[in-house]
Amino acid sequence: MVPLIGYVDRFSARPGEPVAVKVSSQFDWPYRADLVRIIHADPNPAGPGIKLEDMPAAFAGAYASRFQPVHMGSCGVVVPAEPLALPDPCTIVVRVQPWLLDGRPQTVLAIEGGPALSVGAEGARLELADARIEVAAPMLKGRWYELRVIAGGGRIRLRQTALQRSWGITDSGEAETAGSLPLLDRLTFGAAPTPAPGQRCNPYSAFFNGRLEDPAMLAGAHDGPQPIEPDKPECLAWWDFSAKIPTDLIIDRGPHGLHGHLRNLPTRAMRGSRWTGEETNWRHRPREYAAIHFHEDDLYDCGWETDFVFETPAGMASGIYGIRLRCNDIEDIVPVYVLPPAGAATAPIVFLASTFTYQIYGNHQRSSVDNAFRARQAEWHAYPWNADQHPEYGASTYNKHPDGSGICYSSLRRPLLTMRPGYITFFDSRGSGVRHFPADTHLIDWLTVKGFAFDVITDHDLDREGAALLRPYRAVVTGSHPEYHTRNTLDALQNYIDGGGRLAYLGGNGFYWRIATSLAVPDVLEIRRAEGGIRAWAGRAGRIFPRARWRVWRSMASQWPTTADAVWGRLLGSGAIRGIVLPPHAGRGRPAWSMDLRRHSGRDYR
């Protein structure tokens, strides 16, 4: 892990609003914290270089170092109010679709103090006390199986039944041993509880990489040949993963109401064993999307404790600030956007920070760290850490999980290394090799040096507050890469333009992918990358947050003609940009304002 690093509970705040700062320090002595204003974050010495302005802050001072761990991996957890006695005989059933069969046993279901059901390439396995049984039938990646544990009369049987025929292989079978089921206490889906975990240990282990559907417990020995449908009178518990899909809750439809919760945001609304392909919207046929995809590297919330709070003072100028953490020669700067007071504008121009795009690309692992990259980092005194070298903070939606499925969630409740002053994305012999947050500070520095008064807002603020946030301004300017947007942000921009506002799109590959947010799962962005488009991985039917289909905004350009179609991907591509040749009429008519920002600043700049 990075020896000194932090994150904040929100990207932006207005004067008077608090920002909680969470820090992990592996030093044996205190670290120091203070505040800077971030003006330029590109470390290239051929340009202005890193430009920070020291600012007074009430929180500035020394703080005790403490290590705060990151525990990755998703699972579902059920904790009954009191242990439940299971009848004899009794049947436990679950449908599984393994996605990563790499020789490690992966836990599907575990009862504390009782059996642990796992899968591997060799077949299903059940561990109970000192006994272990294995089905002598292989499992195949991406195929659906029903697993049953049938207990009664002092014997336990484990049955593995393939729900799809695979030619040339026998992947069904069963095994048996002596034993009985204990009281039903804490129950975990997709992982096993770690025995007596220490402070730094992950409380869960042996994570399952794949999909689970319809875990259930039924009274009686259900050993018939047909797959079990859990909605039976004998049902003791049935965790229907098609219920409450937009939340992190798992609902028990059984008589005891043994509801649970999901940890670290596994992927919901996934195609299950009953999927027919006739419906792409899970809301219309939720039982076809009753699977949850668990991953060993899922990460929603690091859950770090707050070290201190940045109370943004009244009268603080709008701008980009940084919580600077220092110990010895190690430094970390966590950006915070300070907005003007609610309902007010303190400048005629507002910079719309592409924080949705920053978050979506957050911790993008590009495999770009080589000797040339390291030499440049050292020569330029750039930010020394790279997402490739620190997967413990979670990857971006441009990466894939170890099982090959695409990462479709990105959370801000974790350190985002890519959103740091001085962060280099890749080695570029012709330029800086910076993107997103540090690249956008080129504009911030230019506005500052030229004396243009401007406020800052973020995508997250615009999504919450809509066009009213833009209305006081004479012009809105974007950064270099405003790619990801919600329906709310596009509606707000289009309404602002329709009302006579001016939008300066100063980037490339903008207004392209649709994303979604959720009040039920805050601080997370979702992207499924379905249909067409330039994409890092191909999504499949299913989603959680929005009601409409996943598609690129360009395919819906008739709804947002200005923002989605006219500018969606202009200047998209790699390589050097040598400038834009303007036609003779560029300085005439309604767009002429963009050729002369002086008219919109209220001052003359020469």
Helices and strands as residue ranges (DSSP letters): E 4-8, E 12-13, E 18-25, E 31-40, E 51-55, E 61-63, E 75-78, E 90-98, E 106-111, E 116-120, E 123-128, E 131-134, E 145-152, E 155-162, E 173-178, E 187-189, E 192-193, E 204-205, E 210-219, E 235-240, E 249-252, E 260-263, E 267-270, G 286-289, E 291-294, E 308-311, E 319-327, E 330-338, E 349-353, H 355-360, H 371-380, G 387-389, G 391-393, E 409-411, H 436-450, E 454-458, H 459-465, G 466-469, E 475-478, E 484-485, H 487-498, E 502-504, E 513-514, E 524-526, G 553-556, I 561-565, G 584-587, G 590-595, H 598-601
